[in-house]
Amino acid sequence: MATDPQPALAASPGKEPRTARGRATLRKLLDAAAKEFGELGFHAASISGITRRAGTALGSFYTYFDSKEAIFSALVRDMSQSVAEAAVEAMPSGVWGVAREREILAAFLVFARQNKEIYRIIDEAEFADPASYRAHYQDAAARIAARLDESVQQGQVTPGDNEVRAWALMGMNVFLGLRYGVWDESRPTGEVAAAIEALLRDGLAVR
């Protein structure tokens, strides 16, 4: 079976919210951090800027996070989780192989258009938080490989090295999201996904 995304551990260790109100505040801080880091970059962003955008007191920040570095790491995990959830929601029931990858790509293009800051934040994570940067891509590749394994079992994808295939698909999706999600929204996402489906059928689909 395809791997379900695991819940992100958003707050600093030992500072996880225990109430609905606390979770709502944490959500506000993460959303504000996405704007702050996305617009200013890691080094120019500030905790005061995050709390100002969130409409929360400075003390609320330290209730859930130890530092600017801590919320940045949490944000990378949170964004990775959101990408995974978008993929799960896009998976049609009873559909495998290339058709499923087409739907997931279309969903990712929509996600990229709605969350353009993810590209700057993930790119900065390579230097600001290398462990989270690496985990973001490794986890995504593992999910794709699991989907391909399942599609092979269903007879919808030809057997092959699904780890290598997963990294290739992920790299393709990342740059398609940049081109048609962040830089240019004029192409319908379904049109882009259909073009990629035709390409994938040449290499993955059972004949």
N, C-alpha and C positions, 0 to 999 in steps of 0.2 A: 504493500500500500504506500501511497505517497506520504511523505513526512509532513505532519501538521506543524505549523509554526509554533514555537514555544514562547510563552509569555516573557516579555522583556522585564528585567529587573531594573525599573526606572530610577528609583531613588538610590542614594548612597547606602551601603550596607548598614542595617540596623535602623534606617530612617524611613522605611516603607510606611505609607499612610495606612491607617487602620479604619478609617471612616470614609463615608461617601464624600463628605466635605473635604477631607484631606486629599482624596483622589482627584477631586475636581480642582483643587489648588495646584496639585502636582501637574495636572494636565495643562492648566493655564501657564505654568512656568515653562513646561516643555514647548508649548506652542509659541510662547514669547521668545524662547531661546532659539527656535528655528528661524524666526524673523531676524533676531539680533545677529546671530552668526551668519545667516544667509546674506544679509545686507552689508555687514561690516567685516566679516571674517573673524577668525578665532582671536587674533591678537588685539584687534581694535574693539572687540565686543567687551562688555562689562557686566558685572552682576547687577549694578544699579540700573543699567539699561534694560536688562531682562526683567527685573521687578517692576520697572516703570511701564514697560509694555504689557506686563501681566496684570497690572493694577493691584499688586500685592505689596505688603510691607517687606522691608529688607530681611527682617527676622524670619519671615515665612520661607525665604530661600534657604536659610541655614537649618530650618526644620527638616528639610528633605535632602539637601546637598551640602557637601563639605567645601566645595570650591567651584570655580569656573570650569576647571578641568573635569570635575565630577559630573556637572550637568552636561558638558559637551559629550562625554562618553555615554551618558544616559540617553542623550538625544540621538546619537548614532545607533544605539541599540533600538531605540523607539522607532526610528525611521526604517531600520531593517525589518522590524516586526510589522510595520505598516505595509511594506512591500510584500512581505510574505502573506499577510492577510488579504491583500488585493488579489494575489494569485489564487488563493484558495477560493475566494468568492467568485472568481471568473471561471472556475473549472465546471464545465457542464457535467451533469450526472450521466454516467455511462459512456462518456466520450474519452478516448485515449489518443495517444500518438500525436501526429502532426496537427490534427484539428484542435486538440486541447492546447497545444503550444501556441497556436494562432490566437485563441481566445485570451490566453494569459498575456501574450504580447500586446494585444489591443488594450487590455486592462492596464498594463504597465504604462502604455503611452498616455492614457487618461490620467493615471497617477502622476506621471512626470509633468504633465501640463498643469496639474493642480498643486504640485509641490516642487516647483522649479529649484527651490533652494537646496534640495537634496544633493544636487550635483556639486555645488560649492562645498557643502558641509562634508560630504563623504571624501571629496578630494583633499580637503584640509586635514581630515582624520589620518591620512597617510603619514603626516608629520606630527600632528598634535596628539594623536592617540593611535599608534601603529597597530596595537593589539585589536582594537575595535574595527579598524579599517580592514585588517586581514580577516577577522571573524565575519564581517559583513559579506565579503565575497565568498569565503569558504562555505558559509551556511547556505547562501543562495545557490551555489553550485551543487551542494549536497541535495537540496530540495529538487533541483532539476534532474539530477542523476536518478533520484528515487522515482520521479515521474517516468523517466525513460525506462527504468527497470520494469516498472509496472506495465508500460506500454508494450515492451518486449514480451512479457508474460501473456498479454492479451492478444499477441500476434499482430499488433498494429505498427510495430517498429522492428526493423531488421536488427538482429543481434549485433553487438559491437561494443567498443570501449565507451561506456556511457559516462565515465568520469571525464574523458577528453571531450566528448560531445557536449557535456553539460557546461564546461568552461567556455567552449566555442559559442554555444547558444547564449550564455550569459553575456559574453563580450559583445555579441551582435546586438542583443537587446539593450545593453547600456548605451551604445552609440546610436541606435535607432531612437531611443528615448531622448538623447541629446539633440539629434537632428530634427525629429518630428514632434518632440514634446516641449523642449526648452527653446530652441531657436526658431521653429516655424510650426504653427498650429494649423496651417491652411489645408494640409492633406488629411482627409478623414482617417481616423485610426483603423477602421476596418479595411480600408484600401491598402494601407501599409502592411497590415497583418496578412492580408490575402496574398500580397506579393511575396512575403516571406514564406508563407505556407507553400507556395509553388516551388520556391527554392528548396525548402526542407524536404519536400516529397521526392526530389531527385536523389537525396542522400540518405533519408531515414525510412521512408514509407516502404511497407512490404509490397512487392509487385506480384 
